Amino acid sequence: MDPNLTQDSPSGAPQRPAGAELALVADIGGTNARFALCDPGAATPGLLEPRSLPTAGFASLQHAAEHYLAGVAARPRRAAIALACPVGGDEMRLTNRAWSFNRHELRDALGLDELRLVNDFGAIARAVPALAEGERVVLHGQDHALERGPVSVIGPGTGFGVGLLVGSAEQGWEVVETEGGHVSFAPLGDEERALADWATARHGRASWERLLSGSGLSAIDAVLRAPRASPDGAMRDPAEVVAAALDGHDLVARRALARFCAILGSVAGDVAMVHGARAVVIAGGIVPRFLPFLRASAFRERFLAKGRFATYLEPVSVQVATHPNPGLLGAALALGSGRAGA
């Protein structure tokens, strides 16, 4: 196996079915480009040979996809790609990575007959109804809340994604793709106002994504360590902040992660009210790393802290998706949806 390809599944993962015409699926974020093969004709498409590539190691999506396909010796004719950016028109530009492409040119360069493009959190939302019990954790509320919508799907990663599921398991689901992660941040208290000021000085405005992301956690940590630090100063890696917080000896890291959880609670409650959600599902690569810490944090308190509407939010179920690649699963499901692609 190519040493540059990171396998995301354990040994004993599904093997390629004999005679099946496999398709390419991808989930492209600002940090990682995840790829897999799937059989889109299967009732529940399994992910075959999933791999993760660092986006920083490739000049373009085309080069990353070609590298993956060469490594797994596959030449698919169909593909679905989930992208961390608005998806519409022919010209695509990732929000948090300097990759851009034309959908028709990419289709032809990869030798595809069909290429479907979906928003990354649109793909994750598609995957939510297909998650098994062991692929999600209920933090608050009832498990059966996912039987019908609206279901809000949110999550911090390189950025902050927001999607919406409407419909029901019985009648079918529809996905609403959004760019809700770029809503303006509403700070509560002096500490959060300092964070908003820091983000505004660095980026021109403070949005949810500027704080509820990997770089956002690093920023919270940096501001708490040195409140008057320059917005352009050095920051710790978010994985380092999480590890230090969970270790328990770094009090600033624990404060940073606690503040991150509190802000996430406020935002999750806001999204639930905007969507009229019966359930909120948190996805992304960050939160599953510290579920016990999240449970013990002020997340729930801030989720419900909506004045007269605390009782409105009380019955809303909050769950965390723990599937390792929900974006890839959602892309595979999009291939079987019958909707027109490029």
Backbone torsions as a table, in degrees:
resi	resn	phi	psi	omega
1	MET	NA	142.2	178.8
2	ASP	-57.2	124.9	-178.4
3	PRO	-65.2	-16.1	178.8
4	ASN	-83.3	-6.5	180.0
5	LEU	-100.0	125.3	178.9
6	THR	-95.8	122.4	179.0
7	GLN	-81.3	128.1	-177.1
8	ASP	-95.9	-8.8	-177.8
9	SER	-113.4	151.5	-179.2
10	PRO	-71.5	166.7	174.7
11	SER	-60.6	149.5	-175.6
12	GLY	89.5	9.8	177.5
13	ALA	-65.1	160.3	-178.0
14	PRO	-55.4	139.8	177.6
15	GLN	-91.7	162.1	179.4
16	ARG	-63.6	127.5	178.5
17	PRO	-70.6	135.8	-178.5
18	ALA	-63.9	130.3	174.9
19	GLY	81.7	-6.9	-178.8
20	ALA	-77.7	143.3	176.2
21	GLU	-90.4	101.7	-173.3
22	LEU	-82.4	151.3	178.3
23	ALA	-115.4	159.1	175.9
24	LEU	-92.9	134.3	171.6
25	VAL	-126.9	149.4	-178.0
26	ALA	-147.5	151.4	175.5
27	ASP	-130.9	107.2	-169.4
28	ILE	-109.1	111.8	177.1
29	GLY	-111.3	-170.2	-178.6
30	GLY	-75.2	-24.9	-176.7
31	THR	-107.9	-42.5	-175.5
32	ASN	-124.0	143.8	171.7
33	ALA	-112.3	109.7	-177.1
34	ARG	-101.3	137.0	-178.3
35	PHE	-132.0	155.5	172.8
36	ALA	-161.1	169.2	170.2
37	LEU	-108.3	155.0	177.2
38	CYS	-151.5	161.6	171.8
39	ASP	-101.5	99.1	-174.3
40	PRO	-67.1	-12.9	178.5
41	GLY	-82.3	-10.9	-179.3
42	ALA	-73.1	150.0	-179.5
43	ALA	-59.3	-44.7	173.5
44	THR	-125.8	97.8	-173.6
45	PRO	-63.3	122.4	175.8
46	GLY	-80.8	156.7	179.4
47	LEU	-98.4	118.4	-177.4
48	LEU	-104.4	135.8	177.0
49	GLU	50.0	51.9	177.6
50	PRO	-67.5	139.0	179.4
51	ARG	-139.8	153.7	176.4
52	SER	-124.5	131.2	178.6
53	LEU	-118.9	141.2	174.9
54	PRO	-73.4	125.6	-178.0
55	THR	-62.5	-27.9	-179.5
56	ALA	-64.9	-17.3	-177.9
57	GLY	-88.3	2.5	-175.4
58	PHE	-136.6	145.8	-177.8
59	ALA	-76.3	-23.1	-174.8
60	SER	-158.9	166.0	174.2
61	LEU	-61.7	-40.8	179.4
62	GLN	-56.9	-46.0	-178.6
63	HIS	-65.1	-40.1	178.5
64	ALA	-64.6	-43.5	179.8
65	ALA	-64.7	-42.2	178.6
66	GLU	-63.2	-38.2	178.6
67	HIS	-63.8	-44.5	178.6
68	TYR	-62.6	-49.2	-175.9
69	LEU	-63.3	-36.4	175.9
70	ALA	-65.5	-38.3	-178.3
71	GLY	-68.0	-29.7	-179.6
72	VAL	-105.5	4.4	176.1
73	ALA	54.1	56.0	-179.6
74	ALA	-130.6	148.9	176.3
75	ARG	-134.4	73.7	-177.6
76	PRO	-70.7	158.3	177.7
77	ARG	-105.8	-11.1	179.3
78	ARG	-128.7	150.3	178.4
79	ALA	-153.1	150.0	170.2
80	ALA	-131.2	129.3	-176.0
81	ILE	-125.3	124.9	174.9
82	ALA	-92.3	132.7	-172.7
83	LEU	-125.6	138.2	177.4
84	ALA	-83.9	69.1	179.2
85	CYS	-172.6	166.4	172.4
86	PRO	-62.6	139.9	-178.6
87	VAL	-116.2	111.1	179.5
88	GLY	-175.5	143.1	-176.9
89	GLY	76.8	-166.0	-175.5
90	ASP	-101.0	-25.1	-176.4
91	GLU	-97.0	123.3	-177.7
92	MET	-113.7	140.9	176.7
93	ARG	-142.2	118.8	179.6
94	LEU	-63.7	144.8	-177.9
95	THR	-71.7	-41.2	-172.9
96	ASN	-117.6	25.3	175.9
97	ARG	-155.8	138.8	-175.9
98	ALA	-79.6	58.7	174.2
99	TRP	-115.7	134.0	174.5
100	SER	-142.3	154.8	-179.8
101	PHE	-164.3	163.8	172.1
102	ASN	-99.2	129.0	-173.2
103	ARG	-60.8	-38.3	-178.9
104	HIS	-71.7	-37.6	177.8
105	GLU	-66.8	-38.7	177.7
106	LEU	-66.5	-42.4	177.8
107	ARG	-56.3	-47.2	-178.0
108	ASP	-69.5	-39.2	-178.8
109	ALA	-63.9	-32.7	-179.9
110	LEU	-91.0	2.0	177.6
111	GLY	68.8	35.8	-176.2
112	LEU	-96.9	147.7	169.7
113	ASP	-87.0	-28.2	-177.0
114	GLU	-142.6	133.8	175.2
115	LEU	-133.8	120.8	176.3
116	ARG	-107.7	135.2	178.0
117	LEU	-117.3	132.7	178.6
118	VAL	-135.4	155.2	173.3
119	ASN	-66.0	146.3	-175.4
120	ASP	-61.8	-41.9	178.9
121	PHE	-81.3	-16.5	166.6
122	GLY	-65.6	-41.3	177.5
123	ALA	-65.1	-44.7	179.8
124	ILE	-62.8	-40.0	177.4
125	ALA	-60.9	-40.1	177.0
126	ARG	-59.6	-34.0	-176.3
127	ALA	-76.5	-25.5	-171.8
128	VAL	-55.1	-47.5	-179.6
129	PRO	-65.8	-17.6	-178.5
130	ALA	-92.5	-3.2	-178.1
131	LEU	-70.5	133.9	175.7
132	ALA	-77.2	167.6	-178.2
133	GLU	-57.0	-36.7	-179.1
134	GLY	-78.9	0.9	-178.0
135	GLU	-109.6	12.8	175.2
136	ARG	-154.7	152.8	-178.6
137	VAL	-124.1	131.0	177.8
138	VAL	-86.7	117.3	176.2
139	LEU	-84.9	-43.9	-177.1
140	HIS	-147.7	147.2	174.1
141	GLY	86.7	-164.4	-171.8
142	GLN	-97.3	143.5	179.2
143	ASP	-67.1	-36.2	-175.1
144	HIS	-70.0	-0.8	-179.7
145	ALA	-63.2	-18.2	-180.0
146	LEU	-84.6	6.1	-179.7
147	GLU	-74.7	-26.7	175.4
148	ARG	-149.4	158.4	-176.0
149	GLY	-90.3	-173.8	-1.1
150	PRO	-70.9	144.6	174.5
151	VAL	-123.3	119.8	175.8
152	SER	-85.1	135.9	178.4
153	VAL	-122.3	118.2	-176.3
154	ILE	-132.4	164.8	174.9
155	GLY	176.3	138.5	174.4
156	PRO	-89.1	137.7	173.3
157	GLY	-150.0	-128.9	171.0
158	THR	-62.8	-35.4	172.6
159	GLY	-123.3	-156.1	176.8
160	PHE	-132.4	118.6	-175.7
161	GLY	-103.2	150.4	176.2
162	VAL	-139.8	126.6	174.7
163	GLY	-135.4	172.9	-176.3
164	LEU	-142.1	133.6	172.8
165	LEU	-108.5	129.3	173.0
166	VAL	-125.7	154.9	-176.4
167	GLY	113.0	-147.6	-178.8
168	SER	-160.5	165.1	176.7
169	ALA	-64.9	-31.9	-177.6
170	GLU	-76.2	-43.2	-173.8
171	GLN	-100.0	-8.3	-179.3
172	GLY	106.3	156.1	-175.5
173	TRP	-111.2	148.9	170.5
174	GLU	-123.7	142.5	-179.0
175	VAL	-107.0	132.8	172.9
176	VAL	-109.1	114.5	178.9
177	GLU	-84.5	136.5	-177.8
178	THR	-136.8	169.6	170.3
179	GLU	-118.2	42.5	-176.0
180	GLY	-64.4	-17.9	179.6
181	GLY	-64.8	-12.9	-177.2
182	HIS	-101.7	14.7	173.6
183	VAL	-64.7	147.6	-179.2
184	SER	-65.4	138.0	179.5
185	PHE	-76.8	133.3	177.7
186	ALA	-109.9	99.4	-175.2
187	PRO	-72.8	149.8	173.7
188	LEU	-121.5	118.7	177.7
189	GLY	89.2	166.9	-175.3
190	ASP	-63.9	-40.0	-177.5
191	GLU	-63.3	-42.6	-180.0
192	GLU	-73.4	-30.2	174.3
193	ARG	-65.5	-36.4	175.6
194	ALA	-64.3	-38.4	177.3
195	LEU	-65.4	-42.3	178.6
196	ALA	-63.2	-40.9	178.1
197	ASP	-63.0	-41.7	179.5
198	TRP	-61.7	-47.6	-179.4
199	ALA	-64.2	-38.4	179.1
200	THR	-65.9	-41.4	178.6
201	ALA	-63.7	-35.1	-176.8
202	ARG	-84.3	-37.5	-170.0
203	HIS	-118.6	-7.5	-178.3
204	GLY	94.9	-21.1	174.7
205	ARG	-161.8	162.2	178.6
206	ALA	-109.7	113.5	177.3
207	SER	-112.6	170.3	176.1
208	TRP	-54.6	-44.1	-175.1
209	GLU	-62.6	-31.2	-177.4
210	ARG	-67.4	-19.5	179.1
211	LEU	-114.9	-33.8	-178.3
212	LEU	-98.7	69.3	179.3
213	SER	-160.7	175.3	176.7
214	GLY	-59.5	-48.0	178.9
215	SER	-67.5	-29.4	177.0
216	GLY	-65.5	-41.8	176.4
217	LEU	-62.8	-40.6	176.5
218	SER	-61.4	-39.3	179.6
219	ALA	-66.2	-43.5	178.0
220	ILE	-58.8	-45.3	178.6
221	ASP	-60.2	-44.0	-178.1
222	ALA	-64.5	-42.2	-178.3
223	VAL	-68.3	-39.8	179.7
224	LEU	-69.3	-31.5	178.3
225	ARG	-73.5	-35.8	-177.2
226	ALA	-146.4	86.8	-173.4
227	PRO	-54.0	-28.4	-178.9
228	ARG	-100.9	17.3	-178.3
229	ALA	-65.4	149.2	177.4
230	SER	-65.0	140.9	176.4
231	PRO	-59.7	-18.9	-179.9
232	ASP	-98.0	9.7	-178.4
233	GLY	-73.5	168.0	-179.1
234	ALA	-68.9	146.3	178.7
235	MET	-130.3	151.4	177.2
236	ARG	-75.9	151.7	174.9
237	ASP	-61.9	140.3	-177.6
238	PRO	-60.6	-35.5	177.8
239	ALA	-62.9	-35.2	177.3
240	GLU	-66.7	-40.0	179.0
241	VAL	-64.2	-44.9	179.5
242	VAL	-61.8	-47.7	-179.2
243	ALA	-60.3	-42.2	-179.9
244	ALA	-66.8	-38.0	178.8
245	ALA	-65.7	-43.4	-178.0
246	LEU	-72.7	-27.8	176.6
247	ASP	-64.7	-33.2	172.4
248	GLY	95.9	-10.9	-176.5
249	HIS	-91.9	-18.4	-178.9
250	ASP	-97.0	98.8	-174.4
251	LEU	-66.9	-34.6	179.3
252	VAL	-67.5	-41.3	177.5
253	ALA	-62.1	-40.3	177.8
254	ARG	-64.8	-40.7	176.3
255	ARG	-63.0	-39.8	-179.3
256	ALA	-64.3	-46.6	-179.5
257	LEU	-67.4	-36.6	176.9
258	ALA	-63.7	-40.8	178.5
259	ARG	-66.5	-40.5	176.8
260	PHE	-57.4	-47.0	-179.8
261	CYS	-64.2	-38.5	179.3
262	ALA	-64.9	-45.0	178.7
263	ILE	-64.2	-40.5	177.9
264	LEU	-60.2	-39.2	177.4
265	GLY	-61.9	-44.3	178.0
266	SER	-60.6	-45.7	-177.7
267	VAL	-67.4	-41.2	178.2
268	ALA	-61.0	-40.0	176.7
269	GLY	-65.8	-40.4	177.6
270	ASP	-61.2	-46.4	-179.5
271	VAL	-62.4	-42.7	179.7
272	ALA	-60.0	-39.7	178.7
273	MET	-70.1	-41.7	179.4
274	VAL	-62.3	-41.0	-177.3
275	HIS	-86.2	-11.6	-172.0
276	GLY	62.2	39.7	-169.0
277	ALA	-74.1	143.9	168.4
278	ARG	-88.6	-19.8	-180.0
279	ALA	-151.0	150.2	172.6
280	VAL	-121.7	126.0	177.8
281	VAL	-111.7	124.0	179.1
282	ILE	-97.8	124.1	179.5
283	ALA	-121.4	-164.2	-179.2
284	GLY	95.7	165.7	-172.0
285	GLY	-86.4	-3.3	-172.7
286	ILE	-93.8	-54.4	-169.9
287	VAL	-60.7	-40.0	-179.8
288	PRO	-59.3	-13.8	-179.4
289	ARG	-76.0	-17.8	-175.9
290	PHE	-142.4	48.4	-178.4
291	LEU	-60.2	-44.9	178.5
292	PRO	-61.2	-38.1	177.9
293	PHE	-63.9	-42.0	179.1
294	LEU	-61.7	-43.5	179.6
295	ARG	-59.1	-38.3	-175.6
296	ALA	-86.9	-4.0	-176.1
297	SER	-84.6	-173.1	177.5
298	ALA	-85.1	14.0	-178.9
299	PHE	-52.8	-53.6	-176.1
300	ARG	-64.3	-42.2	179.1
301	GLU	-59.0	-45.1	-179.0
302	ARG	-74.0	-30.6	176.0
303	PHE	-59.8	-40.1	-176.8
304	LEU	-89.8	-8.9	-173.0
305	ALA	-78.4	67.0	-178.7
306	LYS	-122.6	35.2	176.5
307	GLY	60.3	-125.7	-176.9
308	ARG	-64.0	-14.6	-174.8
309	PHE	-103.4	16.0	174.2
310	ALA	-59.7	-42.5	-179.4
311	THR	-67.9	-27.9	176.5
312	TYR	-63.8	-37.2	-177.1
313	LEU	-87.3	-15.3	-175.4
314	GLU	-51.6	-45.3	-176.7
315	PRO	-81.9	-3.4	-177.2
316	VAL	-69.7	126.0	178.7
317	SER	-76.2	138.2	175.6
318	VAL	-120.3	123.7	-177.5
319	GLN	-131.9	158.7	178.3
320	VAL	-120.4	126.0	175.8
321	ALA	-78.2	126.0	-179.7
322	THR	-112.6	3.7	174.1
323	HIS	-57.0	135.3	-175.1
324	PRO	-67.7	-24.9	-175.8
325	ASN	-142.5	62.3	-178.4
326	PRO	-64.4	-30.5	178.2
327	GLY	-65.0	-39.9	176.8
328	LEU	-66.4	-42.3	177.9
329	LEU	-61.1	-43.9	179.0
330	GLY	-64.4	-37.5	176.6
331	ALA	-64.1	-40.8	177.5
332	ALA	-62.9	-40.8	177.9
333	LEU	-66.4	-33.7	177.8
334	ALA	-64.2	-32.3	178.2
335	LEU	-65.1	-31.1	-179.1
336	GLY	-92.5	6.7	-174.5
337	SER	-80.1	-15.4	-178.8
338	GLY	79.4	6.9	180.0
339	ARG	-85.7	151.0	-174.8
340	ALA	-66.5	139.3	175.5
341	GLY	-113.1	-170.0	-178.9
342	ALA	-73.2	NA	NA
